[in-house]
């Protein structure tokens, strides 16, 4: 008769306990189609009280890093970002400023990736900065490892951005089966 050690059971069940239904309700999943070296499904977290939700699936849309990457000033690659999703790095200014700058040039949404390489076990709550600017596009937060995996692949492949499908409508069982990036911290 074999048995499963208790520490193994705890390692399996602990993430299920920590990840509440409320957390999962605020998660947005997207898949990278190209470049093929990062064709994974990624988990991001919707901003708190900033922006909107996705009304429908956006297929084969580009996720394009902003220039400058922090998105705190006028975006130099405005023509590429128009009609696509902006990838912006956290830091230097408020989340609202980053999202508003992308919205102003016609981006359909924003993914803010973390700038703290030690924080891959949690999501940062993106909150309003009380400047009363109106954000009318979806905004999500992406952990450092996933965001920089995407950014590094875009740079390595010398392409404008990654082609993605967003948002994915996944059931809990489907979430367990998706092809996640190596080291991604989620179920």
SESELO-815720 format. One record per residue: chain; residue in one letter; x, y, z of N, C-alpha, C in turn. Coordinates in steps of 0.001 Angstrom, whole numbers, plus 500000, padded with zeros to 6 digits. Layout:
BEGIN
+----+----+--------+--------+--------+--------+--------+--------+--------+--------+--------+
: ch : aa :   n_c1 :   n_c2 :   n_c3 :  ca_c1 :  ca_c2 :  ca_c3 :   c_c1 :   c_c2 :   c_c3 :
+----+----+--------+--------+--------+--------+--------+--------+--------+--------+--------+
:  A :  A :      X :      Y :      Z :      X :      Y :      Z :      X :      Y :      Z :
...
+----+----+--------+--------+--------+--------+--------+--------+--------+--------+--------+
This chain:
BEGIN
+----+----+--------+--------+--------+--------+--------+--------+--------+--------+--------+
: ch : aa :   n_c1 :   n_c2 :   n_c3 :  ca_c1 :  ca_c2 :  ca_c3 :   c_c1 :   c_c2 :   c_c3 :
+----+----+--------+--------+--------+--------+--------+--------+--------+--------+--------+
:  A :  X : 500843 : 498822 : 500000 : 500000 : 500000 : 500000 : 500891 : 501244 : 500000 :
:  A :  X : 500625 : 502135 : 499075 : 501411 : 503362 : 499024 : 500569 : 504527 : 499535 :
:  A :  X : 501257 : 505532 : 500000 : 500568 : 506728 : 500463 : 501292 : 507956 : 499938 :
:  A :  X : 500574 : 509058 : 499945 : 501139 : 510319 : 499471 : 501582 : 511110 : 500699 :
:  A :  X : 502838 : 511517 : 500734 : 503322 : 512300 : 501879 : 502496 : 513582 : 502055 :
:  A :  X : 502285 : 513966 : 503289 : 501455 : 515133 : 503617 : 502028 : 516412 : 503003 :
:  A :  X : 503336 : 516570 : 502957 : 503900 : 517799 : 502381 : 503577 : 517909 : 500891 :
:  A :  X : 503461 : 516782 : 500202 : 503087 : 516800 : 498789 : 501636 : 517254 : 498624 :
:  A :  X : 500766 : 516794 : 499490 : 499353 : 517194 : 499450 : 499220 : 518685 : 499728 :
:  A :  X : 499974 : 519182 : 500695 : 499932 : 520609 : 501023 : 500408 : 521443 : 499830 :
:  A :  X : 501477 : 521015 : 499173 : 501983 : 521750 : 498012 : 500961 : 521807 : 496886 :
:  A :  X : 500163 : 520775 : 496750 : 499140 : 520737 : 495701 : 497930 : 521583 : 496080 :
:  A :  X : 497483 : 521478 : 497321 : 496227 : 522123 : 497722 : 496380 : 523564 : 498185 :
:  A :  X : 497545 : 523948 : 498683 : 497716 : 525302 : 499201 : 497391 : 526388 : 498173 :
:  A :  X : 497873 : 526277 : 496925 : 497494 : 527315 : 495950 : 495986 : 527375 : 495713 :
:  A :  X : 495296 : 526253 : 495817 : 493849 : 526257 : 495634 : 493159 : 527028 : 496748 :
:  A :  X : 493704 : 526943 : 497939 : 493129 : 527645 : 499082 : 493417 : 529137 : 498990 :
:  A :  X : 494647 : 529492 : 498611 : 495061 : 530892 : 498558 : 494320 : 531661 : 497463 :
:  A :  X : 494103 : 531046 : 496315 : 493466 : 531719 : 495187 : 491952 : 531686 : 495378 :
:  A :  X : 491374 : 532781 : 495847 : 489943 : 532829 : 496115 : 489159 : 533004 : 494823 :
:  A :  X : 487844 : 532783 : 494913 : 486982 : 532990 : 493754 : 487017 : 534445 : 493298 :
:  A :  X : 487099 : 535370 : 494245 : 487149 : 536787 : 493895 : 488396 : 537089 : 493071 :
:  A :  X : 489531 : 536506 : 493450 : 490757 : 536696 : 492676 : 490582 : 536178 : 491265 :
:  A :  X : 490031 : 534960 : 491125 : 489859 : 534373 : 489797 : 488883 : 535182 : 488958 :
:  A :  X : 487894 : 535810 : 489578 : 486937 : 536632 : 488836 : 487592 : 537855 : 488228 :
:  A :  X : 488683 : 538328 : 488794 : 489394 : 539494 : 488283 : 490540 : 539129 : 487351 :
:  A :  X : 490729 : 537838 : 487118 : 491799 : 537396 : 486239 : 491358 : 537445 : 484784 :
:  A :  X : 492290 : 537825 : 483939 : 492086 : 537830 : 482496 : 493186 : 536957 : 481904 :
:  A :  X : 492780 : 535976 : 481113 : 493739 : 535078 : 480484 : 493878 : 535460 : 479014 :
:  A :  X : 495092 : 535353 : 478516 : 495320 : 535588 : 477093 : 496365 : 534598 : 476604 :
:  A :  X : 496322 : 534333 : 475307 : 497295 : 533411 : 474732 : 498116 : 534123 : 473671 :
:  A :  X : 499398 : 533782 : 473654 : 500291 : 534294 : 472628 : 500289 : 533290 : 471481 :
:  A :  X : 500048 : 533796 : 470284 : 500043 : 532968 : 469084 : 501412 : 533012 : 468413 :
:  A :  X : 501977 : 534202 : 468331 : 503319 : 534414 : 467781 : 504014 : 535470 : 468616 :
:  A :  X : 505292 : 535334 : 468823 : 506208 : 534351 : 468287 : 506013 : 532979 : 468935 :
:  A :  X : 506357 : 531944 : 468201 : 506075 : 530572 : 468629 : 506880 : 530158 : 469855 :
:  A :  X : 507996 : 530816 : 470132 : 508795 : 530426 : 471306 : 508115 : 530791 : 472620 :
:  A :  X : 507060 : 531593 : 472564 : 506303 : 531926 : 473784 : 504809 : 531681 : 473583 :
:  A :  X : 504461 : 530665 : 472835 : 503042 : 530379 : 472584 : 502437 : 529680 : 473802 :
:  A :  X : 502221 : 530483 : 474835 : 501667 : 530032 : 476110 : 500400 : 530819 : 476417 :
:  A :  X : 499689 : 530344 : 477437 : 498566 : 531100 : 477998 : 499079 : 531812 : 479247 :
:  A :  X : 498736 : 533091 : 479359 : 499193 : 533911 : 480473 : 497999 : 534392 : 481291 :
:  A :  X : 498243 : 534605 : 482564 : 497225 : 535109 : 483489 : 497597 : 536529 : 483886 :
:  A :  X : 496631 : 537430 : 483773 : 496818 : 538808 : 484223 : 495666 : 539154 : 485162 :
:  A :  X : 495751 : 540295 : 485830 : 494725 : 540716 : 486792 : 494177 : 542069 : 486385 :
:  A :  X : 492852 : 542179 : 486302 : 492209 : 543453 : 485964 : 492524 : 544527 : 486993 :
:  A :  X : 492616 : 545747 : 486539 : 492841 : 546888 : 487428 : 491612 : 547112 : 488306 :
:  A :  X : 491855 : 547630 : 489518 : 490763 : 547971 : 490438 : 490233 : 549358 : 490116 :
:  A :  X : 488993 : 549450 : 489724 : 488320 : 550734 : 489508 : 488992 : 551624 : 488465 :
:  A :  X : 489744 : 551023 : 487549 : 490332 : 551773 : 486442 : 489942 : 551047 : 485166 :
:  A :  X : 489372 : 551763 : 484245 : 489087 : 551181 : 482939 : 487836 : 550316 : 482900 :
:  A :  X : 487768 : 549528 : 481835 : 486587 : 548715 : 481559 : 486986 : 547245 : 481438 :
:  A :  X : 486004 : 546415 : 481176 : 486244 : 545009 : 480865 : 486247 : 544832 : 479363 :
:  A :  X : 486737 : 543688 : 478913 : 486640 : 543361 : 477498 : 485198 : 542982 : 477185 :
:  A :  X : 484653 : 543520 : 476113 : 483288 : 543194 : 475711 : 483228 : 541991 : 474787 :
:  A :  X : 484347 : 541673 : 474140 : 484396 : 540533 : 473228 : 485848 : 540092 : 473047 :
:  A :  X : 486005 : 538929 : 472455 : 487330 : 538380 : 472206 : 488018 : 539153 : 471088 :
:  A :  X : 489243 : 539556 : 471333 : 490072 : 540185 : 470315 : 491036 : 539121 : 469807 :
:  A :  X : 490924 : 538756 : 468537 : 491755 : 537701 : 467949 : 492873 : 538306 : 467101 :
:  A :  X : 494020 : 537675 : 467183 : 495178 : 538069 : 466371 : 495499 : 539552 : 466480 :
:  A :  X : 495389 : 540067 : 467665 : 495718 : 541470 : 467921 : 497154 : 541522 : 468434 :
:  A :  X : 497813 : 542624 : 468245 : 499205 : 542730 : 468694 : 499300 : 543292 : 470108 :
:  A :  X : 500210 : 542713 : 470868 : 500631 : 543226 : 472161 : 501986 : 543867 : 471917 :
:  A :  X : 502032 : 545204 : 471985 : 503210 : 545956 : 471550 : 503806 : 546743 : 472722 :
:  A :  X : 505097 : 546558 : 472986 : 505746 : 547363 : 474025 : 505723 : 548843 : 473645 :
:  A :  X : 505449 : 549678 : 474629 : 505441 : 551118 : 474375 : 506869 : 551647 : 474328 :
:  A :  X : 507009 : 552781 : 473680 : 508272 : 553492 : 473650 : 507989 : 554926 : 474072 :
:  A :  X : 508420 : 555329 : 475284 : 509232 : 554639 : 476268 : 508452 : 553519 : 476975 :
:  A :  X : 509183 : 552526 : 477480 : 508578 : 551329 : 478047 : 507711 : 551620 : 479268 :
:  A :  X : 508066 : 552633 : 480070 : 507264 : 552956 : 481255 : 505976 : 553700 : 480894 :
:  A :  X : 505870 : 554229 : 479704 : 504638 : 554860 : 479237 : 504226 : 556111 : 479987 :
:  A :  X : 505159 : 556786 : 480607 : 504823 : 557960 : 481426 : 504810 : 559269 : 480645 :
:  A :  X : 505348 : 559259 : 479442 : 505381 : 560463 : 478611 : 504766 : 560130 : 477259 :
:  A :  X : 504813 : 561070 : 476363 : 504254 : 560877 : 475032 : 504828 : 559606 : 474394 :
:  A :  X : 503945 : 558764 : 473872 : 504368 : 557487 : 473306 : 504872 : 557688 : 471881 :
:  A :  X : 506097 : 557280 : 471645 : 506753 : 557496 : 470357 : 506273 : 556537 : 469271 :
:  A :  X : 505739 : 555389 : 469658 : 505271 : 554404 : 468669 : 503738 : 554392 : 468591 :
:  A :  X : 503165 : 555562 : 468547 : 501706 : 555739 : 468557 : 501023 : 555052 : 467383 :
:  A :  X : 501620 : 555051 : 466205 : 500963 : 554456 : 465032 : 500896 : 552941 : 465153 :
:  A :  X : 501919 : 552333 : 465717 : 501916 : 550888 : 465914 : 500926 : 550476 : 467000 :
:  A :  X : 500793 : 551307 : 468025 : 499932 : 550968 : 469166 : 498440 : 551145 : 468864 :
:  A :  X : 498114 : 552031 : 467931 : 496712 : 552291 : 467626 : 496016 : 551004 : 467167 :
:  A :  X : 494917 : 550658 : 467852 : 494154 : 549462 : 467513 : 494738 : 548171 : 468054 :
:  A :  X : 495736 : 548277 : 468929 : 496376 : 547105 : 469526 : 496412 : 547246 : 471047 :
:  A :  X : 497052 : 546288 : 471716 : 497199 : 546309 : 473167 : 498613 : 546787 : 473492 :
:  A :  X : 498729 : 547729 : 474424 : 500022 : 548278 : 474826 : 500597 : 547464 : 475986 :
:  A :  X : 501876 : 547124 : 475886 : 502617 : 546482 : 476968 : 503499 : 547546 : 477600 :
:  A :  X : 503254 : 547829 : 478880 : 503926 : 548925 : 479578 : 504552 : 548381 : 480857 :
:  A :  X : 505724 : 548880 : 481211 : 506364 : 548447 : 482449 : 505956 : 549345 : 483611 :
:  A :  X : 505735 : 548733 : 484760 : 505400 : 549444 : 485993 : 506553 : 550359 : 486397 :
:  A :  X : 506211 : 551481 : 487037 : 507223 : 552376 : 487594 : 507187 : 553765 : 486995 :
:  A :  X : 507736 : 554724 : 487750 : 507967 : 556111 : 487366 : 506732 : 557008 : 487348 :
:  A :  X : 505528 : 556477 : 487178 : 504312 : 557304 : 487212 : 503132 : 556415 : 487593 :
:  A :  X : 501963 : 557014 : 487735 : 500784 : 556264 : 488167 : 500285 : 555328 : 487068 :
:  A :  X : 499540 : 554326 : 487485 : 498927 : 553415 : 486525 : 497971 : 554172 : 485606 :
:  A :  X : 497231 : 555112 : 486153 : 496279 : 555885 : 485348 : 497015 : 556657 : 484251 :
:  A :  X : 498153 : 557253 : 484575 : 498924 : 557987 : 483575 : 499332 : 557067 : 482432 :
:  A :  X : 499835 : 555888 : 482752 : 500260 : 554926 : 481731 : 499091 : 554544 : 480824 :
:  A :  X : 497981 : 554166 : 481453 : 496813 : 553703 : 480704 : 496220 : 554843 : 479884 :
:  A :  X : 496129 : 556020 : 480489 : 495574 : 557181 : 479793 : 496419 : 557538 : 478570 :
:  A :  X : 497736 : 557494 : 478693 : 498607 : 557790 : 477555 : 498367 : 556808 : 476408 :
:  A :  X : 498190 : 555538 : 476724 : 497913 : 554539 : 475682 : 496525 : 554745 : 475082 :
:  A :  X : 495569 : 555064 : 475916 : 494201 : 555320 : 475446 : 494165 : 556503 : 474487 :
:  A :  X : 494901 : 557549 : 474801 : 494902 : 558769 : 473997 : 495391 : 558541 : 472562 :
:  A :  X : 496233 : 557547 : 472351 : 496743 : 557302 : 470995 : 495986 : 556155 : 470300 :
:  A :  X : 494931 : 555641 : 470959 : 494070 : 554663 : 470300 : 494327 : 553204 : 470625 :
:  A :  X : 495093 : 552899 : 471678 : 495268 : 551506 : 472090 : 493925 : 550960 : 472577 :
:  A :  X : 493691 : 549690 : 472347 : 492434 : 549056 : 472760 : 492477 : 548536 : 474186 :
:  A :  X : 493657 : 548474 : 474765 : 493828 : 547993 : 476128 : 495288 : 548119 : 476530 :
:  A :  X : 495550 : 547863 : 477823 : 496898 : 547975 : 478362 : 497176 : 546776 : 479265 :
:  A :  X : 498377 : 546235 : 479117 : 498897 : 545262 : 480076 : 500129 : 545891 : 480696 :
:  A :  X : 500075 : 546112 : 482010 : 501210 : 546661 : 482745 : 501957 : 545484 : 483364 :
:  A :  X : 503230 : 545344 : 482994 : 504031 : 544261 : 483564 : 504846 : 544793 : 484732 :
:  A :  X : 505018 : 543940 : 485722 : 505737 : 544335 : 486931 : 507197 : 544621 : 486620 :
:  A :  X : 507794 : 545506 : 487397 : 509218 : 545814 : 487267 : 510013 : 545219 : 488424 :
:  A :  X : 509355 : 544465 : 489293 : 510000 : 543861 : 490460 : 510171 : 542368 : 490228 :
:  A :  X : 511389 : 541959 : 489924 : 511649 : 540552 : 489596 : 511463 : 539621 : 490788 :
:  A :  X : 511342 : 540149 : 491999 : 511171 : 539299 : 493183 : 509713 : 539105 : 493571 :
:  A :  X : 508783 : 539645 : 492808 : 507373 : 539650 : 493226 : 506484 : 538737 : 492383 :
:  A :  X : 507020 : 537656 : 491850 : 506226 : 536799 : 490977 : 505210 : 535920 : 491696 :
:  A :  X : 505111 : 536045 : 493000 : 504123 : 535260 : 493720 : 502857 : 536054 : 494033 :
:  A :  X : 502755 : 537264 : 493501 : 501571 : 538092 : 493795 : 501321 : 539090 : 492661 :
:  A :  X : 500114 : 539612 : 492657 : 499743 : 540666 : 491725 : 499641 : 541971 : 492483 :
:  A :  X : 500008 : 543049 : 491837 : 499861 : 544384 : 492401 : 498476 : 544883 : 492025 :
:  A :  X : 497771 : 545486 : 492987 : 496478 : 546091 : 492683 : 496707 : 547442 : 492015 :
:  A :  X : 496301 : 547537 : 490773 : 496413 : 548811 : 490063 : 495209 : 549653 : 490479 :
:  A :  X : 495472 : 550793 : 491103 : 494393 : 551624 : 491625 : 494411 : 553009 : 490993 :
:  A :  X : 493290 : 553692 : 491114 : 493118 : 555040 : 490581 : 494034 : 556010 : 491313 :
:  A :  X : 494485 : 557035 : 490631 : 495377 : 558031 : 491242 : 494657 : 559313 : 491648 :
:  A :  X : 493338 : 559324 : 491585 : 492502 : 560459 : 492021 : 492677 : 561706 : 491170 :
:  A :  X : 493177 : 561579 : 489935 : 493309 : 562747 : 489058 : 492029 : 562997 : 488258 :
:  A :  X : 491072 : 562132 : 488407 : 489756 : 562243 : 487759 : 489818 : 562124 : 486233 :
:  A :  X : 490904 : 561547 : 485702 : 490957 : 561262 : 484271 : 490121 : 560010 : 484013 :
:  A :  X : 489421 : 559990 : 482909 : 488541 : 558866 : 482593 : 489258 : 557865 : 481702 :
:  A :  X : 489382 : 556651 : 482200 : 489989 : 555566 : 481437 : 488864 : 554700 : 480895 :
:  A :  X : 488844 : 554513 : 479584 : 487751 : 553796 : 478934 : 488212 : 552548 : 478191 :
:  A :  X : 489396 : 552054 : 478534 : 489893 : 550822 : 477932 : 490256 : 549845 : 479049 :
:  A :  X : 490289 : 548550 : 478769 : 490686 : 547570 : 479795 : 492165 : 547715 : 480156 :
:  A :  X : 492465 : 547464 : 481421 : 493845 : 547502 : 481899 : 494070 : 546315 : 482830 :
:  A :  X : 495197 : 545638 : 482620 : 495525 : 544463 : 483401 : 496954 : 544540 : 483899 :
:  A :  X : 497229 : 543751 : 484943 : 498575 : 543671 : 485506 : 499134 : 542282 : 485235 :
:  A :  X : 500407 : 542212 : 484839 : 501074 : 540960 : 484514 : 502340 : 540849 : 485364 :
:  A :  X : 502582 : 539671 : 485904 : 503751 : 539468 : 486754 : 505044 : 539612 : 485957 :
:  A :  X : 506116 : 539925 : 486674 : 507417 : 540232 : 486063 : 507884 : 539150 : 485100 :
:  A :  X : 507931 : 537922 : 485566 : 508499 : 536837 : 484755 : 507766 : 536696 : 483429 :
:  A :  X : 506432 : 536717 : 483478 : 505643 : 536570 : 482253 : 505807 : 537775 : 481331 :
:  A :  X : 505740 : 538974 : 481895 : 505873 : 540180 : 481087 : 507215 : 540280 : 480402 :
:  A :  X : 508261 : 539969 : 481127 : 509596 : 540079 : 480544 : 509921 : 538908 : 479623 :
:  A :  X : 509284 : 537771 : 479828 : 509412 : 536675 : 478867 : 508866 : 537124 : 477507 :
:  A :  X : 507706 : 537772 : 477528 : 507100 : 538281 : 476295 : 507973 : 539379 : 475686 :
:  A :  X : 508367 : 540357 : 476500 : 509192 : 541465 : 476016 : 510505 : 540959 : 475411 :
:  A :  X : 511180 : 540053 : 476108 : 512465 : 539536 : 475616 : 512298 : 538777 : 474306 :
:  A :  X : 511198 : 538046 : 474158 : 510955 : 537316 : 472913 : 510700 : 538281 : 471760 :
:  A :  X : 509936 : 539332 : 472011 : 509687 : 540348 : 470974 : 511012 : 540946 : 470518 :
:  A :  X : 511856 : 541300 : 471477 : 513150 : 541898 : 471140 : 514060 : 540898 : 470425 :
:  A :  X : 514113 : 539673 : 470912 : 514984 : 538646 : 470326 : 514578 : 538319 : 468890 :
:  A :  X : 513272 : 538320 : 468623 : 512772 : 537987 : 467292 : 512673 : 539197 : 466367 :
:  A :  X : 513045 : 540374 : 466877 : 513042 : 541613 : 466083 : 511681 : 541850 : 465411 :
:  A :  X : 510622 : 541759 : 466230 : 509265 : 541972 : 465723 : 508616 : 543119 : 466479 :
:  A :  X : 507541 : 543637 : 465918 : 506856 : 544788 : 466511 : 506148 : 544436 : 467819 :
:  A :  X : 505650 : 543208 : 467904 : 504922 : 542771 : 469084 : 504529 : 541314 : 468968 :
:  A :  X : 503867 : 540829 : 469999 : 503380 : 539449 : 470021 : 501921 : 539439 : 469578 :
:  A :  X : 501545 : 538468 : 468730 : 500130 : 538327 : 468358 : 499440 : 537515 : 469433 :
:  A :  X : 498295 : 538040 : 469915 : 497585 : 537408 : 471027 : 496091 : 537300 : 470748 :
:  A :  X : 495436 : 536453 : 471521 : 493983 : 536401 : 471641 : 493666 : 536763 : 473084 :
:  A :  X : 492766 : 537734 : 473278 : 492436 : 538207 : 474620 : 491009 : 538696 : 474650 :
:  A :  X : 490228 : 538459 : 475668 : 490436 : 537556 : 476791 : 489998 : 536143 : 476416 :
:  A :  X : 490551 : 535166 : 477092 : 490113 : 533787 : 476920 : 489067 : 533487 : 477990 :
:  A :  X : 488043 : 532789 : 477626 : 487002 : 532397 : 478568 : 487293 : 530967 : 478999 :
:  A :  X : 487956 : 530825 : 480141 : 488377 : 529512 : 480612 : 487613 : 529100 : 481854 :
:  A :  X : 487155 : 527861 : 481874 : 486586 : 527308 : 483099 : 487735 : 526908 : 484009 :
:  A :  X : 487434 : 526611 : 485249 : 488484 : 526212 : 486185 : 489216 : 524967 : 485685 :
:  A :  X : 488487 : 524005 : 485161 : 489118 : 522789 : 484646 : 490014 : 523092 : 483452 :
:  A :  X : 489605 : 524003 : 482598 : 490438 : 524384 : 481455 : 491707 : 525100 : 481910 :
:  A :  X : 491594 : 525888 : 482976 : 492760 : 526595 : 483507 : 493842 : 525602 : 483918 :
:  A :  X : 493428 : 524471 : 484453 : 494386 : 523460 : 484893 : 495117 : 522801 : 483724 :
:  A :  X : 494549 : 522890 : 482525 : 495098 : 522176 : 481373 : 495846 : 523054 : 480374 :
:  A :  X : 495824 : 524359 : 480512 : 496443 : 525231 : 479517 : 497960 : 525106 : 479535 :
:  A :  X : 498563 : 525517 : 478440 : 500018 : 525491 : 478268 : 500580 : 526796 : 478837 :
:  A :  X : 501048 : 526738 : 480079 : 501575 : 527920 : 480756 : 503067 : 528091 : 480493 :
:  A :  X : 503505 : 529312 : 480628 : 504942 : 529603 : 480511 : 505696 : 528935 : 481651 :
:  A :  X : 506911 : 528492 : 481401 : 507708 : 527881 : 482475 : 507871 : 528861 : 483628 :
:  A :  X : 507611 : 528385 : 484845 : 507768 : 529213 : 486022 : 506621 : 530137 : 486333 :
:  A :  X : 505561 : 530130 : 485521 : 504406 : 530993 : 485804 : 503789 : 530572 : 487122 :
:  A :  X : 503441 : 531560 : 487930 : 502941 : 531292 : 489268 : 501412 : 531389 : 489284 :
:  A :  X : 500752 : 530334 : 488845 : 499290 : 530257 : 488924 : 498855 : 528860 : 488582 :
:  A :  X : 497635 : 528574 : 488955 : 497090 : 527243 : 488636 : 496526 : 527225 : 487248 :
+----+----+--------+--------+--------+--------+--------+--------+--------+--------+--------+
